[in-house]
Amino acid sequence: MPPKKKQKLEKLDKPTLHTCNKTSFAKALPNEIYRQRLLDYIAIIHQLADHASHALKFYLLSSSAPVFPTVNEDTIEAILYLLNKGEAWHPRKEAKKAWRDCLLPYVQRYCQIVGFIHPNLRGEQQSINYLTASMMMNLKVNVQEHFMTMLLRYINLQLDVKGQKQQLPPKSDAWKSDAWKAFFARLRYLKSIFLFDVVPELLDLSRTESDIMDEIWSLDLPFLVNDPLAYAVAVDPMSFFPAYCRLSSLYEKHGFRRFSAIPLRHSLIQTHIHIDTVILYQHILCIMRREAETVEKFDLWLRVCNLRSKAFRSRRGMQFEGSISTDGTSVSVYLKHPEAEYGKRGARKSAKSLEDEVKAQYMEKNLPACRAAENVVVIDPNKRDLLYCQDSNGATMFHYTANQQAMETGSRRQQSATAADEERSWS
């Protein structure tokens, strides 16, 4: 069957309104003075970002409040301002003053321990806004992606699932053995109890199982009524952030392999920093806002960047509107279509609408579309790499899992053999 012809942009239902071109740092910024100013700015931003995540963790561990401290955009923003200016930061709004008074002792203590010197970056508001949004997104995604995995792993470790499997009959007879079926049935039942799907019967749990249930209940999980816990985590991940931190402490308490509930920055590789027109005239051109407003935005960028280079050229109706990102090595130039709108936020979605959006991703909500399609490949979230496939010439639906693939291809045996060869080569 010949490949389908590529559709033109004009014929698409939703034409592309944004795109990105990449170029080298030297080509985009020919002036050496401006290049050095931008490199200095990038270094300061990375310094603030690195220490902000560690300062947040220090605050949570050092706080003596009876309840878990609040962590939101205001918390991270205040930490960034205090890292930048220290006690010289004096906000005007009462809410920010309260955060300053609350966090200042912790940030000062953190700076004393690690020997951090405040960079005192001027005109830092725009930069801190970007950093705050980035850190909040990292926290949310970290909880969304890992909370359920780490909770289920904790249950397996506490129940010693791996050790109990070794006491069952050999694997060759595993799927035919009543012992294996009973083992997995009991395991599924216990997990349904621990995840609040089933109410346990009286005296149905052993002492160890009751202790595990008490510890999971002590996490104070905020769950949705009549919905699995995984739905609630996807809908409102930050409401599970305190529970995720408590779960991390349980790992440490029982001597399991620890994990960090807060994504800490350790990499020496610099990530891309967003540069807009405000940051450009404040930190690269080093001019005041009044002077910048007397000049066209295009002319401001022309002073710093080589706008005649290929990366800045318009294409398919999209053009450069004054936004790049760079790590000091390469530059990403963002092009925007005139019909695209920036700066307008939609109304805040209700919990019900967020819940519906999450449910729409699951296979149970898309069964009519799957049945109507000729060829179906579906990956269902919260399942273990489960694929449902249907042949175009048949009506039978097959499922295929990661375990089946590993058993048929021998990939796990190959990985074990490779690891053993590496150990022998080093010994």
N, C-alpha and C positions, 0 to 999 in steps of 0.2 A: 504494500500500500504506500503510495508516494506521500512524502511529508506535506503537511499543510503549509500553505503560503503564510508568510509572516504578515500579520495585519498592520495596517498603517495606523498611526496615532489618532488620526481624525475619525477613524471608524470604530474605535474602542468606545464602549459605554462610559467608562471613566478614564479619560485621558490623563496621562502622567502630568502632574503639576509641579513635581520637584525632582531634581536629579543632582548628581554630584560628579565633579571631575577631579582627578588627582594629578598633582604635579610636584616637582621637587621644591624644596624650601628655597634654594638659591635662585631658581628661575622665577618663583613667585615674588620674592623680595630681593631685588637687585641691589638696594642700598645697604651697605654693610652696617651703618649706624642703626638703622631701623631693625635689621636682623638681630643685632646684639640686644637691643631693647626688648624685642619680642622673646628672645631666649631667656633673658633675665626675668621677664614676667612669667614665662612658663615654669621656670624653676621655683618661683615663689608660690605659684598656684599648686604645684605638685607637693611642695613642702606643707602647705596648709591642708591639702587633701590627705596626705599621709598621716599627719598628726591628729587630724580631726577624728578619724575612726578610732584611733587608740585612746584619745582623750574621752570619747564617748564611752568606751568600755571601762576606762578608769572611773568615770563618774558613776556608772551603774554598779560597779563592784564596791565602790567606796561609800555609796549612799547608805545612810542609816535610817532612812524613812521606813515606817511600818508597812507601807504598800510599795509596789513596784513603781519606780519613777516614770513619769510621762516622757515618751520619746515621740516627737513629731517634727515638723519642719521648723518650728520656733526653737526647739532644743538644739538642733544641728546648726541653725543659723547663728544662735547666740554663741555656741562653741567656736565657730569659725571667726566671728568678730573678736572674741576674747583671745583667740590664738594670734590674730593679726595685730591687735593693739593692746591687749592686756587690760589693765584697769583704766587705761586712757579712753576706752570705749564708753561713751555716755549717750545712750539712746534717748529719744524724746518720748516715745510712747510708753505708757505705764506698764503694759504687758511685757515689753522688752526690758524695761527696768527691773521688773520682777525676775525675769530669767537671768539678767546680769547678776543680780544679788545672789541668786540661788547657785549659779554655776561658777562664779568667779573664784571661790576658794578651791574648788576641785581643779579648775584649769591652771591656777597658779601653782598648786601642788604638783600637778603633772609636769608643768614646765620646769620646775625645780628638779624633779627626779631625772628627767631625760635631758636636761640642759638645753631646752628649746629657747631660742631668742626670737622675740616678736619681729616679724619683717616690717611692720608698719606700712603696709601698702596703702597708698592714698587712692581715693575714689574707688573703694573696694566693693561698693554695693552690688554692681552688676555681676562682678566675678563671684561674689558670695551667693548671689541668687542662683547662678548656674551650678555651683558646687553643692548647694543645699538640695536642689532638685536631683542632682546625680546621686548623692548619698542616700536620699530617701528612696529612690528607685532601686538602688542596690539592696537596701534593707528589705524592701517589699519582695523583690524577686528572690532573694535568698530564702525568705520564709516560704514563699509559694512553692519553690522548687524542692526544698529539702525537709520541710517540717514533717510531712507524712512519712517520708523515707526514714528519717531518724527516729520517729516515734515507733514505727513498726520494727525497726532494727533493735530498738531498746527492748521491746517485748520479746523478740527472738533471743536476745542475749540473756535476759532474765529467766526465760524458760529453758535456756540451754538447748535450743532446738537442734543445733549441730551435734551436741553430745548424745541426745536422745535418738537421733537418726542412726548413729553408729551402733546402737544396741538393737536395732530392728533387723529383720532378715536381709540377706544379700540383695543387692540392687537388681540382679537378674530376675528375681521373682517379686520385685517391689510393687509393680502395679497390679499383680494378682493376689498379693498378700492381704488378708483381712487386717493384719496388724498395722500395715501402712495406711490402709483406708481409715481405720479407727484413729490412728495418730493424727492424720491431717484433718479429719472431721472434728476432733477435739481441739486442734489448733485453731481452726476457723471459728469454732464456737467461742473460744477464749478471746480471740481478737475482736469478735463482734461485741463481746461484753466490754472489753477495755476501750473500744471506740464508740460506746454508747448506742450501739445498734440494737442490743438485746439486754433485757433486764435479767440478771442471774437469779436462778432458783435458790431457795434457802439451803444452806449447807452443800451447795453444789461446787464450791471452790475449795481447793486445798489452802494450807496456810501460806505457802509461797505465792499462789495465785491471788489470794486476798491481799497480800502485801503489795503485789504489783498493781492491782486495781486501786488500792489506796494511794499509791505514789502517783499514778496517772490522774486520779481525781484531784490530787494536791496541785497539779499543774494549773487548775482553774481554767479549763478550756472553754472558750465561748463558742458554742455550737448552735446551729440553726435547728429549729424544731422540725421533725419529720424529714430531715435531709442528712446524708452522710457527712462525716467530719471533713472529708476532702473538699466538698462543695464550699463549706464555710471558710476554709483556708484560702481557696481561690477567690472568693468574693471579697473578703476583708482580711488580707494577710497581716496587717499591722496590729489587729486585735489579738493575734496569736504570738506577737513578738515577746511579750512577757513570759508566756508559756514555753516558748522556744528557748529562752534564756534559762528558765528553771530546768528544762529538759537537759540542757548542757551541763548544769550542775549535778544532775542525777548521774550522768555518764561519769563525771569525775568522782562522785561519791562511791560508786561501785567499782571503780578501777577499770572501766571500759575505755576504749580508745576515744580520746576527747575530740571535740570539734568546737569551732568558734561560731557562736550565734550571730556575731557581728562580723561582716566581711572586712577584714583588716588588709590594708595595703602593704605589701612586702616587696613587690616587684620594683627593680631599679629601672625598668623600661618605662619611659614616659608615655602616657596616653595622650590622645588628641585633646587640646584645649579649644573651646569655642571662642572665637573672636568676632565681635560685631562692631558696628560703627562707634558705639559709645566707648568700648574698650580700646578701639583703635586710636581715637583722639585723646583719651585720657592717659594711656600707658605707652603708646608707641610714638604718636606725634607730640605728646606732652603739651597740649594746649588746653585752654579753658573752654567750657561749654559755650560761652558767649561768642568766642571767636569761631568755634566750629559751626555754630548755627548760621554764621554769615557766609559760609562756603557750601556749595553743593556737595551732597554726599559722595557723588562720583568723583569729584575733585579731591576729596580727602583720601579716598582709596588710591587714587592715581599717584599721590605723593609717596605712598608706601609700596604698592604692588604694581607689577607689570601687567596692566589690564589688557594689553595687546597680545599676551601669550594665549596659546590655544585653550588652556584650561578655563579662561575667563570668557571665552566667546559664547554667544547665544546659540542655542540649538533647539529646534522644534518648538519655537515660541517661548522657551524658558531663557531667562537672562539672569545675570549676576545682580543681586540686590543688596550686597553688603554683608555677607556672612561667610566666614571660612573657619576651618579648624586645623590645627597643626600640632605636631609633637616636636618640632624643631628639626625634623628630617624631611618629612613630606607635608604637603598642604592639600587639604580637601576643599574645593571651591563649590559652594552650593548655588545652584541655579533655581529660580522660581518662576512659575508661570504667572502672568498678570492676573489670572482668575483665582489664583490661590490666595487664601486669606490667612494672615497671621495676627496674633494678638487678641483673638476672640475666643474666649472659653465657653464651652457649652455648659448648660445647667448641670449641677451636681446630680449624678444618678442615684436613685434610691436603692436601698438594699434589695428590694424586689427585682428591679431591672438588672442589677448586677448579677443576682442569682439566676435570672432567666438567661443572661448572656453566657454564664458558665455552663448551665445545663444544655444550652444549644450546641455545645462542643461535644457532648457525649453521644455515643452511638444509639442509646435508647430513644433519644429525641429525633433521630434521623433515619429510623427504620423504613418509612415510606420511600424516601429518596434512594436508600440502598436497594430496596426491592425492585424499584423501577429501573435502576441502572443495569447495563449489560455486564460491565466489568467493575468489580468493586474491590477496593483495597482500603480498609478502614483501620486506623490505629486509635484505640480507645484510651483516653487518659485515665489514670488510676488503675489500669490493668498492666500486667507484666509483659509488655511488648507483644500484645496479642493482635494478630492480623486476621481479618476475615476476607477470604478471596473467593470469587465465583468465576468459573470458566465461562467464556462467551458462548460455548457450544453446549453447555450443560446447565442444569438447574440446581445441582447440589452445591451447597456452600461449605467450604473447608476453612478450618482455622489452623494457624501456624504460629508457634511461639518461639521465643529465643532459646528455650530449653531444647525444643525439637531440633532447631537448627544446629545447636552446639553438639547434640548427640549424633546427628547425621553427618556433619562435616568433620567432627573430631577436633573442633577448634580449641576446646579446653585442654585436650591432651596435647595439642601442639603448643599451646601457651606454657603448659607445665614442662614439656620437654625443652622448650627454649629457655625457660627460667633455670632449669637444672644445668643446661649447657653453660649458661652464663656464670652460675655459681662455680662450676668446675674450672672454667677459664680463669676466674679470679683467685681460686685457691692454689 
